[in-house]
Amino acid sequence: MRTFSQADLIEQIKKTSSKWIKTLDARHRGFFWQRGYGAFSVSPSQLEAVLEYVDEQQEHHRTRTFQEEYRELLRRDGVDFDERYVWD
């Protein structure tokens, strides 16, 4: 089985998905991913809850932005961050 570093995996996901998104519509030709990324592990016992959460993400974002949600995740998990470097 081939192994990837987390950074290499994210790079491939960004590269492939960016190319795909740009083929969908002319409006997306300027699409690009931000430089950084966040990655969180999931306990197998919590997998179903996480999948349900992702399925309902559109509903979550009606009441708070992605940025608000991401800050909440970082704070909840005790991740120190500097607001100047989280968004680019």
N, C-alpha and C positions, 0 to 999 in steps of 0.2 A: 504494500500500500504506500502510495506517495504521500509525503507529509509537506505541509506548508507552514511557514511562520504566519502569525496573525496578520502582520503587516502585508505580506505577499498575498494572502487571501483577499484582504480588503482592497488592495491595489487591483487585483484581477476583477473583483466584483464591480468596482467603480469604472474600470476601463470598459468592460463588456456592457454594463448597463448604460453607460454614457453613449456608447456607439448606438445601441438599440434605441434609446430615447430619441436621439437625433434623427432616426429614420421614421419616426411616427408622424411628424408634422413639421412643416417649415418653421413654425413658432418655436420649436425646441432646438433649432440648430445651434444656438448659443449656450445650450445647457452645459454646465460643468459642476462637478462635486467640489465641496470645500476641501481644503488641504487635510484637515484632521479627521478623526473619527472617534467614536466611543464604542467600546465592546464590553458586554456584561455576560458573565457566566450564568447558567440556569441549572439549578438542582433538578435532577430527574423527577423528584417528587413534585416539583412546581411546574413541570412542562405544560400540562394541560391548562393551568391558570394563565401562563404566559401566552400560549396560543390563542386562548379566548380573548385576552387583553389585546393582542395584535389584531384579531378579527374585528374588534370593536373600536379600533383606533380612530376611525373617522368620527365616531360619536364623542370620544374623549376630546378631540380637538375642536369641538363645537363650544366647549366651555373654557378651554385654556389652550394656549398656543403650544407648539412643539417646544419652543425655547423654555416656556414655563415648566412643562412636563420634564424636560431634560434636566433642568436645574434641580427639580424636586428629586429625581432619581439620584443625581450626584450627591445631594445633601443627605438623602435617606441612607445611602450606602457609605457615607463618611468620606467621600472623595473630595479632597481639596482642589479648588479650581480658581483661576483668575479670570474674571469676566472678560478682560481684554483679549484673552487668547482662546476662548471657547468658540466664538463666532468669527468667521472671516468672510 
